[in-house]
Amino acid sequence: MLRAPSPQGIHARPAARIVEAARRYEAETVLAVGTSTARAKDLLDVLALAATGGVEVRVEASGRDADAAVAALVTLFDVMAAGG
């Protein structure tokens, strides 16, 4: 389980970074907040999650490089949480 970066959450800039990271992989990657899901490669989907700061975000992936895709997103969330 990851947390949306605080305090602004996933707004345009972090969403663009998420999409950029997800597009590096062939895996189908999905972010989930509560019962809402978003394709991690689609900017509008990620923004539509409306993930506010600190909310729990689940990352799921399927496909050939799914583990690498999830690891990359976990690392990105850690970097964003640290202010980077």
N, C-alpha and C positions, 0 to 999 in steps of 0.2 A: 504494500500500500504506500502510495506517495502522497505528498501534500502539495496543493497548489501554492506557488510562491506567494509570500505575504509582502505587504498588505494588500496589494492591488489584485492578486489572483492572476488568472490567465487572460490577459488583455492582448492587444494586437502584437506587441513585440515578442512576448514569450510564446504566443501561439505560432508566430512565424518561425521561431527557433524550433519548436516542436515539429512542425510540418517539415522543415528543412532536414531535421535529423531523421524523421520517419521515412522520408523519400529516398534516403540512401540505401534502403533495404527493400528486398522483394517482398518480404513478409507483409501480410495484411495485419495492420496494427490498429487496435481500438483503445480509446480512452473511455472510461466510464466514471460518472459522478452520480451516485444514487442509482436511479433506474435509467438515466440518460446516457447514451453512448455517442461517440463521435469517431469517425475514421480519422486517424492521426495524420494522414496525408492530405486532408482537406481542410484548408484554413477556415472556411465558414463553419464547418462541422465543429472544429475545435473551439472557435469563438462562441458558438451556440451553446456549448456546455455551460457557459456563464459560471465557471468555477471561481468562486471567490477565494481570497487568501486563506490558507490553512485548511481548506476543505480536502477530504480524502479523494484521491484519484486512483483508479485502478488502471493498469496497463495490461492488455492481453494481445498476444500475437500468434499467428499461425502461418506456417509456410517454411520454406527452406532455411532461412536465416532468422527465424523468429527469436531465438535466444539472444542473438546479437542485437536485434532491433530493440528488444526489451531492455537489455543492458545499457544500450546507448541512451534510451529515454530516461532510465533511472539515473544515470550519470548526469544528464542534462538537468533533470529536476533538482539534483543535489547542488549543482553549480548555481542554478537560479535561486535556490533557497539560501545560498551563501552570499547572494548579492551579485553574482557574476553573470 
